[in-house]
Amino acid sequence: MNNCLFCKIVIGTIHSNKVIETAHSYAFHDIHPKAPTHVLIIPKRHVERPEELRPEEIADMLACSEEIAQITGVKESGYRLLFNVGAHAGQEIDHVHLHILGGASAKAMY
């Protein structure tokens, strides 16, 4: 079995506060939010870097981000989409994830 934390979230062995789920993606609230709205979108398939994503996974993650922005109420006020790639960029889990941050000014988020 894969020991990846995010893979365990996808299959349900670790609980998460799910926002939405599609055929390719799973989105949940970050447990250590950096903004009032902080959601992670992950591909269901274990992928470690964005360049390994399939076109349909990238498209799905971006479509999810728009839906999540609407659901969480940040679509009109603005939000940030962010990939951290590698340890030096702050990536803590080796499973690619797209951050959606909103509900505060960009200066307050980072």
C-alpha positions in Angstrom: 0.0 0.0 0.0 1.2 3.5 -0.8 2.2 5.4 2.4 1.4 8.8 0.9 -0.8 10.9 3.3 -2.8 12.4 0.4 -3.4 8.9 -1.2 -4.8 7.8 2.2 -7.1 10.8 2.2 -8.3 10.0 -1.3 -9.2 6.4 -0.4 -10.7 7.4 2.9 -8.4 5.8 5.5 -7.5 9.3 6.8 -10.4 11.8 7.4 -10.5 15.1 5.6 -12.9 18.0 5.4 -13.9 17.4 1.8 -15.0 20.3 -0.4 -15.6 18.5 -3.7 -14.6 15.3 -5.5 -14.6 14.6 -9.2 -13.4 11.6 -11.3 -9.8 13.0 -11.3 -9.5 15.3 -8.3 -10.2 15.5 -4.6 -10.3 18.8 -2.7 -10.3 19.4 1.0 -9.6 22.1 3.6 -6.0 22.5 4.6 -5.5 21.5 8.3 -2.9 24.4 8.7 -4.6 27.2 6.7 -2.5 30.2 5.6 -5.6 32.2 4.7 -9.3 32.3 5.8 -10.0 30.1 2.8 -7.3 27.5 2.2 -8.3 24.4 0.1 -6.0 21.8 -1.4 -6.9 20.1 -4.7 -5.0 16.9 -5.4 -5.2 14.4 -8.2 -6.6 11.1 -7.2 -3.7 9.3 -8.9 -0.4 9.6 -7.0 1.7 12.2 -8.8 4.7 14.0 -7.2 5.2 16.9 -9.6 2.9 19.1 -11.7 4.7 18.2 -14.9 3.7 14.6 -14.4 0.0 15.5 -14.5 -2.1 14.3 -17.5 -3.9 17.1 -19.4 -7.3 15.9 -18.2 -6.0 16.0 -14.5 -4.8 19.6 -15.0 -8.0 20.7 -16.6 -10.0 19.0 -13.8 -8.0 20.7 -11.1 -8.5 24.1 -12.7 -12.2 23.5 -13.1 -12.4 22.4 -9.5 -10.6 25.6 -8.4 -13.3 27.8 -10.0 -16.1 25.7 -8.3 -14.3 25.9 -5.0 -13.9 29.6 -5.3 -17.6 29.9 -5.8 -18.5 27.5 -3.0 -16.2 29.2 -0.5 -17.2 32.7 -1.4 -13.9 34.1 -2.8 -14.7 34.0 -6.5 -15.6 37.7 -6.7 -13.1 39.1 -4.1 -10.2 37.1 -5.5 -8.1 34.1 -4.7 -4.6 32.7 -5.3 -3.7 29.4 -7.0 -0.4 28.0 -6.0 1.8 24.9 -6.6 4.8 24.5 -4.3 7.2 22.2 -6.3 10.0 20.6 -4.3 11.3 21.0 -0.7 13.0 24.4 -1.3 9.6 25.8 -2.5 7.8 24.6 0.6 6.3 21.3 -0.7 5.8 19.1 2.4 3.9 16.2 0.9 5.3 14.4 -2.2 1.9 14.4 -3.9 1.2 17.3 -6.1 -1.4 19.7 -4.7 -2.9 23.0 -5.8 -3.5 25.5 -3.1 -6.5 27.8 -3.3 -6.1 30.7 -0.9 -8.5 33.5 -0.4 -10.5 35.6 2.0 -7.6 38.0 2.8 -5.3 40.2 0.8 -2.4 38.5 -1.0 0.1 40.4 1.2 -1.5 38.9 4.3 -1.3 35.4 2.9 2.5 35.2 2.3 
